[in-house]
């Protein structure tokens, strides 16, 4: 019996409330997790969980044992990470969750360079538009557009995520009368469903931001679906420039009201403040920040081509 592995399995199941999720986080099968928990229960001669078909929750003994095990596992992980950092040896696994907007077309190229520099490091990247809690989902680092909500989470901003209203050139013929932001109320817009503002848009007019409700004909958690909707002539959509960039440059998409820039967000790296993999996380973030400007290269290209307002240079 490997007591450390058994305790780690126990802590993961306790934290995520699922044998399956614990198995995914540790990179083993569900049966391995079950076997390790069973060995630990046999060792302490008491049940650690109350199990049902719908839930897994700690027993009274399990709650007491969890606090001690979690502390021991965390201390061991921090020690192992510090030792790896001291020898400048980047090894082990880093679990990353990332929205498709940055993962597709951009992150793969950067990862190629990063992993050539650290060939002993294994990286597991989940690409999904969901906004998640890295602690409960078992990720070391999450790349997202919105600030973290938990007190035990910290963030580092990588770059501005500017957004534009755009449509196909053919659809633009239907809305040439739209000259002011207030006229957007006359048309229906495709919008990102996970946006904090949901059906509202904030735009810069003169020197002030104004907020306005819009008609959302299409809501989606996928910016790529919104992009394809616009490309096929479905209507006007609000897209991050990193998703729309190449389609604007090859004139498959055109901007709507480019002189009234929309309030932007920042792509953030969010991670637990006491992560066991802090040294790996810092190495990755330092690598990315060294290669990504706050106003990224695709926005500079759009600004130079007059597809994006220069005013975005003054956004935070």
C-alpha positions in Angstrom: 0.0 0.0 0.0 1.4 3.4 -1.0 0.0 5.5 1.8 0.8 8.8 0.0 -1.0 7.8 -3.2 -4.0 6.6 -1.2 -4.2 9.9 0.8 -3.9 11.9 -2.4 -6.8 10.0 -3.9 -8.8 10.5 -0.8 -8.1 14.3 -0.7 -9.1 14.6 -4.4 -12.3 12.8 -4.0 -13.2 14.8 -0.9 -12.5 18.1 -2.7 -14.4 17.4 -6.0 -17.0 15.1 -4.6 -16.6 12.5 -7.4 -14.5 9.4 -7.9 -14.6 10.0 -11.7 -13.3 13.6 -11.4 -10.6 12.6 -9.0 -9.5 9.9 -11.5 -9.4 12.5 -14.3 -7.3 14.9 -12.2 -4.8 12.2 -11.2 -4.7 10.7 -14.7 -5.8 7.2 -13.5 -8.9 5.1 -13.9 -11.9 5.2 -11.5 -11.1 1.7 -10.4 -7.7 2.8 -9.3 -9.2 5.6 -7.2 -11.7 3.2 -5.7 -9.0 0.7 -4.8 -6.8 3.3 -3.1 -9.8 4.6 -1.1 -10.6 1.0 -0.1 -7.0 0.4 1.0 -7.1 3.5 3.1 -10.4 2.6 4.7 -9.0 -0.9 5.5 -5.9 0.7 7.0 -7.8 3.1 9.4 -10.6 0.5 9.9 -13.4 3.1 9.2 -15.5 4.3 6.2 -14.3 7.7 4.8 -17.3 8.4 2.6 -21.0 8.0 2.5 -21.7 6.8 -1.1 -24.9 6.9 -3.1 -25.7 6.8 -6.8 -25.9 10.6 -6.8 -23.3 11.8 -4.4 -20.2 11.1 -2.4 -19.8 12.9 0.9 -17.4 12.6 3.8 -18.3 10.5 6.9 -17.6 12.0 10.3 -14.3 10.1 10.5 -13.6 11.2 6.9 -14.1 14.9 7.8 -11.5 14.7 10.6 -9.1 12.7 8.5 -9.4 15.0 5.5 -8.0 18.0 7.3 -4.9 16.1 8.3 -4.4 14.4 4.9 -5.0 17.6 3.0 -2.3 19.4 5.0 0.2 16.5 4.5 -0.4 16.3 0.8 -0.1 20.1 0.3 3.2 20.1 2.3 4.6 17.3 0.2 3.5 18.9 -3.1 5.0 22.2 -2.1 8.3 20.5 -1.0 8.5 18.6 -4.3 7.8 21.7 -6.3 10.5 23.7 -4.4 13.0 20.9 -5.0 12.2 20.8 -8.7 12.5 24.6 -8.8 15.8 24.6 -6.9 17.3 22.2 -9.4 15.8 24.2 -12.3 14.2 21.0 -13.5 10.7 21.5 -14.9 9.0 18.2 -14.8 5.6 16.7 -13.9 2.2 17.7 -15.2 0.4 21.0 -15.6 -3.3 21.0 -16.2 -4.6 24.0 -18.1 -8.2 25.1 -18.9 -8.5 27.6 -21.7 -11.3 29.3 -23.8 -11.1 28.3 -27.5 -10.7 32.0 -28.6 -7.0 31.9 -27.5 -6.4 28.2 -27.7 -7.2 28.0 -31.4 -4.7 29.6 -33.8 -2.5 31.0 -31.0 -1.6 28.9 -28.0 -0.5 25.8 -29.8 2.4 27.7 -31.5 3.5 29.2 -28.1 3.3 25.7 -26.5 5.6 24.3 -29.1 8.3 26.8 -28.1 7.7 26.4 -24.4 7.9 22.6 -24.4 11.1 22.6 -26.4 12.6 24.6 -23.6 11.1 22.3 -20.9 10.9 18.9 -22.5 10.3 17.0 -19.2 7.1 18.9 -18.6 3.8 17.3 -19.6 0.9 19.7 -20.3 -2.8 18.7 -20.3 -5.0 21.4 -22.0 -8.8 21.4 -21.8 -10.3 23.7 -24.3 -13.8 24.9 -23.3 -15.9 28.1 -23.1 -17.1 27.4 -19.6 -16.0 29.7 -16.8 -14.8 27.3 -14.1 -13.2 27.3 -10.6 -9.7 25.7 -11.0 -9.7 24.4 -7.4 -13.0 22.4 -7.6 -12.3 21.3 -11.2 -8.7 20.3 -10.5 -6.8 22.6 -12.9 -3.5 24.3 -12.1 -4.3 27.4 -14.2 -7.3 28.8 -16.0 -7.1 31.3 -18.8 -10.3 33.4 -18.9 -11.7 36.9 -19.6 -13.4 37.6 -16.3 -11.9 38.3 -12.9 -11.7 35.4 -10.3 -14.4 35.3 -7.6 -12.7 33.2 -5.0 -10.5 34.6 -2.3 -8.0 31.8 -2.7 -7.5 32.6 -6.4 -5.0 35.1 -7.9 -4.7 36.4 -11.4 -2.2 37.8 -13.9 -3.4 39.8 -16.9 -1.8 38.8 -20.2 -3.4 41.1 -22.8 -6.4 43.2 -23.6 -9.3 41.4 -25.3 -10.9 44.0 -27.5 -14.2 43.3 -29.1 -15.9 44.5 -32.2 -19.3 44.4 -33.9 -19.0 42.8 -37.3 -21.0 41.1 -40.1 -20.5 39.9 -43.6 -20.1 42.5 -46.4 -23.4 41.3 -47.9 -25.3 41.8 -44.6 -23.8 45.3 -44.2 -25.9 46.4 -47.2 -29.0 45.8 -45.0 -27.8 48.1 -42.2 -26.0 50.9 -43.9 -28.4 53.3 -42.2 -26.8 52.4 -38.8 -24.6 55.4 -38.1 -24.9 55.8 -34.3 -24.7 53.2 -31.5 -28.2 54.1 -30.4 -29.5 52.8 -33.7 -28.3 49.3 -32.8 -31.6 48.8 -31.0 -33.2 48.6 -34.4 -31.4 45.3 -35.3 -30.8 42.0 -33.6 -27.3 41.0 -32.6 -25.4 37.7 -31.9 -23.8 37.9 -28.4 -21.7 35.8 -26.1 -24.0 34.2 -23.5 -21.4 34.1 -20.7 -20.8 37.8 -20.8 -21.4 39.4 -17.4 -23.5 42.1 -19.1 -25.6 39.5 -20.9 -27.8 41.7 -23.2 -26.0 45.1 -22.6 -23.2 46.7 -24.4 -20.9 49.5 -23.3 -19.4 51.7 -26.0 -17.1 54.8 -26.0 -18.7 57.9 -27.4 -16.7 61.1 -27.2 -14.8 60.6 -23.9 -17.4 58.6 -21.9 -18.7 55.0 -21.9 -22.4 54.6 -22.4 -24.4 51.4 -21.6 -27.3 50.3 -23.8 -29.5 47.2 -24.0 -29.4 45.3 -27.3 -31.7 42.8 -28.9 -30.0 39.5 -28.8 -31.3 37.4 -31.6 -28.6 34.8 -31.0 -26.9 33.9 -27.7 -24.1 31.4 -27.7 -21.3 30.3 -25.3 -19.1 29.8 -28.4 -17.5 32.8 -30.1 -16.6 30.6 -33.0 -20.2 29.7 -33.6 -21.0 33.5 -33.6 -18.2 34.1 -36.0 -19.6 31.4 -38.4 -23.1 32.9 -38.0 -21.7 36.3 -39.2 -19.7 34.7 -42.0 -22.8 33.1 -43.4 -24.7 36.3 -43.5 -26.8 35.6 -40.4 -26.4 39.1 -38.9 -24.3 41.4 -36.7 -22.3 39.7 -33.9 -20.0 40.9 -31.1 -16.7 39.1 -31.3 -13.2 39.3 -29.7 -10.7 40.6 -32.2 -8.5 37.5 -31.7 -11.4 35.4 -33.2 -12.4 37.9 -35.9 -8.9 39.2 -36.9 -8.0 37.1 -39.9 -11.6 37.3 -41.3 -11.5 41.1 -41.1 -8.1 41.2 -42.8 -9.2 39.1 -45.7 -12.5 41.0 -45.9 -14.8 38.1 -45.2 -16.1 40.2 -42.2 -16.5 44.0 -41.9 -16.8 46.1 -38.8 -19.9 47.9 -37.7 -19.5 51.3 -36.0 -15.7 51.0 -35.7 -15.4 54.6 -34.4 -17.3 53.6 -31.2 -15.1 51.0 -29.5 -16.7 48.5 -27.1 -15.5 48.2 -23.6 -12.9 45.5 -23.5 -11.8 42.7 -21.1 -8.4 41.2 -20.3 -7.3 37.6 -20.8 -6.3 36.6 -17.3 -4.4 33.6 -15.9 -6.2 32.5 -12.8 -4.7 30.0 -10.4 -4.9 29.0 -6.7 -2.7 31.2 -4.4 -1.2 28.1 -2.8 -0.9 25.9 -5.8 1.5 22.9 -5.6 2.7 23.9 -9.1 3.5 27.6 -8.5 7.0 27.4 -10.0 5.6 25.8 -13.2 2.8 28.3 -13.4 5.2 31.2 -13.0 7.5 29.9 -15.7 4.6 29.5 -18.2 3.2 33.0 -17.4 6.6 34.7 -17.6 7.1 33.0 -20.9 3.7 34.2 -22.3 4.0 37.7 -20.9 7.4 38.1 -22.6 5.8 37.3 -25.9 2.4 38.9 -25.7 1.9 42.7 -25.5 -1.0 44.3 -23.6 -2.2 45.5 -27.0 -1.6 42.3 -29.0 -0.1 42.1 -32.5 -3.5 41.2 -34.1 -5.0 44.4 -32.7 -2.1 46.5 -33.9 -2.6 45.1 -37.4 -6.3 45.9 -37.2 -5.6 49.5 -36.0 -3.2 50.0 -38.8 -5.8 48.8 -41.3 -8.4 51.1 -39.8 -10.6 48.2 -38.8 -10.2 49.0 -35.1 -10.2 52.4 -33.4 -6.9 53.7 -32.1 -8.9 54.7 -28.9 -8.4 51.1 -27.7 -4.8 51.9 -27.0 -6.0 53.9 -24.0 -8.2 51.2 -22.6 -6.9 49.5 -19.5 
